[in-house]
Amino acid sequence: MTEITKKLKIIVFIDAIIGLCFAFFYLVAPYYYLSFIEWPFFDPYYSWAFGGTFLILSIFILRSIRQN
């Protein structure tokens, strides 16, 4: 299996950090975040699902970086 280049590891790591930030916004403080970006309606289940998706993707990204 080929190694991931150092530049790609850095870019993917930055992507994972940004994903974790959005996961925090959507999971912990969805009302404040959605009112800040002027979302037209507030549905907590939608924001929790979106935040959970960000969290899972970020965890798997960090895990894949660690294995290579």
Buried (B, 14 or more C-beta within 10 A) or exposed (E): EEEEEEEEBEEBEEEBEEBBEBBBBBBEBBEEBBEEEEBEEEEEEBBEEBBEBBBEBBBEBBEEBEEE
